[in-house]
Amino acid sequence: MGLKTKAEYIESIRALKPVVYMFGERITNVVDNPRLRAGIEATGATYEMAEQPENRDLIVTTSPLINEPVSRFTLPPASIEDLVARVKINRKVANYVGTCHQRCTGLDCLSTLSIVTYDIDKKYGTNYNKNFLEFLKHMQKNDLTANAGVTDVKGDRSLSPSEQVDKDLFLRVVEKRDDGIVVRGAKAHQTGSLSSHEIIVLPTRAMGKADKDYSVSFAIPSDTKGLIHVVGRSSLDMREIDGADCGNIYYSKYCPTLIFDDVFVPWERVFMCGETEFASEMVIKFSSFHRQSHGGCKAGKIDCMIGTALTMMDYNGTTKAGHLKQKVIDMIHRAETLYGCCLASSYEGSKQPSGSYFIDTVLANASKIHEGKEMAEATRLMIDVCGGFVADLPSDRDFENPEIGGLLKKYLKGVESVPVENRVRMYRLAEKLALESADTISDIHGGGSPEAHRVTIFRETDTGAKKKAAKRLAGIKD
Ligand SMILES: Cc1cc2nc3c(=O)[nH]c(=O)nc-3n(C[C@H](O)[C@H](O)[C@H](O)COP(=O)(O)OP(=O)(O)OC[C@H]3O[C@@H](n4cnc5c(N)ncnc54)[C@H](O)[C@@H]3O)c2cc1C
């Protein structure tokens, strides 16, 4: 109980016994599998940083719910200060791990549920907020990590959940019992589900009246009976398994598909069941929170790219090249505008009826559109600065080979004073930052597709006020 050290976190993940498949095989030891361990290390960094004196005040605070110190990764925001801290922490941790730390999505679910369960209870007299607060106490007292089970596999995108030929293509309730519900379905792209103690499920879209069974939210331990994690491929995933050529030697991201094969959920872990009109509120709140988390995080990742680009300039002898300095400046302004947009969405946040705080949706979505385009540009600029070896550097094993290793070290030397090993390592990092598909593709699709961000911006913007202002200036009276 209480805040966990990184070692305690890893042992608590070891104690879980989830059903896992990867590359066609059943994995029984998740924590010592090098591919999965790199993801667990990334989440572990959030625990490690909470212990560091220079970060503790930012990451650890007192929970009004349990009146004890907690990690902000388990704290639904109750003030503007809390909203701002979310962004600052995500930037710091991302800069530390250089990839996805995998812990923001759980916080985004907790933040959403702290608002919406209250709203549902107010309308229907249900007990969801009480269920949620008990669950939140459990998360906070044990310093747990949660995964966000939001994205359904969705089948034919032109059909609603209840219209699908196979009714299980959106997760649904297949049985209601006295003691709980049984759910069936699959959630895709589940960032860090095996680094998590809990899986929190929210609906993936707005629901119609016919979609009652699909309007469901709950939380279950990640090793619950009937839950199957199938770990997805990522462009550089064999590097960790192989133990060579790992660009980021500590951390990686992985995203399983999560199959719910008739999973039982006790009623006290259910946060919504059939209240269709609240599905959209859940989706909007979650996705806005998550798009804001992304912006803080990706600003931190651009910071890593800037560091890589500048170091490569030192190693290549291009430090004084003016056009490269301009490119680094272009990277810096992209990181800062992304960060600024996310901070602004916090400062413009507001108190909700439950007492929790919610960010400004338009600003959060604007930051995500910016991220979707500008991360690609920042990546392009880093590659431009670094050079072609981002693409095709010989393997570490070639450098270690007694016949050709010496030749490679001779011909891959840059600035004389820089050991060739350092230059090779930095190229490898640039490759990982640019090409780790599980992380890079989330710049575009993480938190919803780009069109979802645009639709939300238009829907949430007060377009009437803008038209009114234009008409007044033109002297038009309605
Ligand atoms: C690396 C990564 C990590 C992720 N992590 C998580 C996670 O931890 N938890 C989680 O729940 N989700 C996660 N996601 C999922 C993410 O939210 C989805 O990928 C995103 O919402 C897009 O959904 P999709 O992948 O099913 O693509 P699709 O929905 O198939 O979208 C493909 C394209 O089709 C368009 N489209 C789809 N349906 C329609 C329609 N009806 N009408 C018009 N256009 C349509 C979209 O706008 C998009 O341009 C992650 C995704 C990635 C890539």
PDBQT file of the ligand as one rigid body, heavy atoms in Angstrom, charges set to zero:
ROOT
HETATM    1  C1  LIG A 501      -0.049   3.404 -31.583  1.00  0.00    +0.000 C 
HETATM    2  C2  LIG A 501      -1.483   3.523 -31.180  1.00  0.00    +0.000 A 
HETATM    3  C3  LIG A 501      -1.829   3.421 -29.822  1.00  0.00    +0.000 A 
HETATM    4  C4  LIG A 501      -3.163   3.444 -29.437  1.00  0.00    +0.000 A 
HETATM    5  N1  LIG A 501      -3.490   3.274 -28.098  1.00  0.00    +0.000 NA
HETATM    6  C5  LIG A 501      -4.795   3.101 -27.768  1.00  0.00    +0.000 A 
HETATM    7  C6  LIG A 501      -5.153   2.746 -26.416  1.00  0.00    +0.000 A 
HETATM    8  O1  LIG A 501      -4.305   2.638 -25.535  1.00  0.00    +0.000 OA
HETATM    9  N2  LIG A 501      -6.450   2.523 -26.130  1.00  0.00    +0.000 N 
HETATM   10  C7  LIG A 501      -7.410   2.636 -27.075  1.00  0.00    +0.000 A 
HETATM   11  O2  LIG A 501      -8.564   2.395 -26.758  1.00  0.00    +0.000 OA
HETATM   12  N3  LIG A 501      -7.116   2.980 -28.359  1.00  0.00    +0.000 NA
HETATM   13  C8  LIG A 501      -5.831   3.200 -28.707  1.00  0.00    +0.000 A 
HETATM   14  N4  LIG A 501      -5.511   3.544 -30.005  1.00  0.00    +0.000 N 
HETATM   15  C9  LIG A 501      -6.566   3.539 -31.005  1.00  0.00    +0.000 C 
HETATM   16  C10 LIG A 501      -6.876   4.857 -31.696  1.00  0.00    +0.000 C 
HETATM   17  O3  LIG A 501      -7.715   5.647 -30.897  1.00  0.00    +0.000 OA
HETATM   18  C11 LIG A 501      -7.519   4.464 -33.046  1.00  0.00    +0.000 C 
HETATM   19  O4  LIG A 501      -6.493   3.933 -33.850  1.00  0.00    +0.000 OA
HETATM   20  C12 LIG A 501      -8.207   5.617 -33.733  1.00  0.00    +0.000 C 
HETATM   21  O5  LIG A 501      -9.360   5.997 -33.003  1.00  0.00    +0.000 OA
HETATM   22  C13 LIG A 501      -8.628   5.234 -35.159  1.00  0.00    +0.000 C 
HETATM   23  O6  LIG A 501      -9.417   4.081 -35.131  1.00  0.00    +0.000 OA
HETATM   24  P1  LIG A 501      -9.051   2.839 -36.080  1.00  0.00    +0.000 P 
HETATM   25  O7  LIG A 501      -7.621   2.517 -35.866  1.00  0.00    +0.000 OA
HETATM   26  O8  LIG A 501     -10.043   1.781 -35.824  1.00  0.00    +0.000 OA
HETATM   27  O9  LIG A 501      -9.174   3.377 -37.551  1.00  0.00    +0.000 OA
HETATM   28  P2  LIG A 501     -10.513   3.638 -38.361  1.00  0.00    +0.000 P 
HETATM   29  O10 LIG A 501     -11.605   4.050 -37.417  1.00  0.00    +0.000 OA
HETATM   30  O11 LIG A 501     -10.783   2.515 -39.257  1.00  0.00    +0.000 OA
HETATM   31  O12 LIG A 501     -10.119   4.918 -39.191  1.00  0.00    +0.000 OA
HETATM   32  C14 LIG A 501      -9.435   4.900 -40.460  1.00  0.00    +0.000 C 
HETATM   33  C15 LIG A 501      -9.882   6.134 -41.245  1.00  0.00    +0.000 C 
HETATM   34  O13 LIG A 501     -11.247   5.999 -41.621  1.00  0.00    +0.000 OA
HETATM   35  C16 LIG A 501     -12.020   7.097 -41.158  1.00  0.00    +0.000 C 
HETATM   36  N5  LIG A 501     -13.318   6.576 -40.719  1.00  0.00    +0.000 N 
HETATM   37  C17 LIG A 501     -13.558   5.554 -39.864  1.00  0.00    +0.000 A 
HETATM   38  N6  LIG A 501     -14.878   5.357 -39.710  1.00  0.00    +0.000 NA
HETATM   39  C18 LIG A 501     -15.481   6.259 -40.483  1.00  0.00    +0.000 A 
HETATM   40  C19 LIG A 501     -16.845   6.564 -40.747  1.00  0.00    +0.000 A 
HETATM   41  N7  LIG A 501     -17.853   5.897 -40.188  1.00  0.00    +0.000 N 
HETATM   42  N8  LIG A 501     -17.113   7.592 -41.589  1.00  0.00    +0.000 NA
HETATM   43  C20 LIG A 501     -16.116   8.297 -42.174  1.00  0.00    +0.000 A 
HETATM   44  N9  LIG A 501     -14.801   8.044 -41.953  1.00  0.00    +0.000 NA
HETATM   45  C21 LIG A 501     -14.497   7.051 -41.127  1.00  0.00    +0.000 A 
HETATM   46  C22 LIG A 501     -11.210   7.712 -40.006  1.00  0.00    +0.000 C 
HETATM   47  O14 LIG A 501     -11.477   9.085 -39.824  1.00  0.00    +0.000 OA
HETATM   48  C23 LIG A 501      -9.780   7.438 -40.451  1.00  0.00    +0.000 C 
HETATM   49  O15 LIG A 501      -9.319   8.456 -41.271  1.00  0.00    +0.000 OA
HETATM   50  C24 LIG A 501      -4.177   3.597 -30.407  1.00  0.00    +0.000 A 
HETATM   51  C25 LIG A 501      -3.813   3.730 -31.764  1.00  0.00    +0.000 A 
HETATM   52  C26 LIG A 501      -2.503   3.691 -32.144  1.00  0.00    +0.000 A 
HETATM   53  C27 LIG A 501      -2.166   3.793 -33.614  1.00  0.00    +0.000 C 
ENDROOT
TORSDOF 0
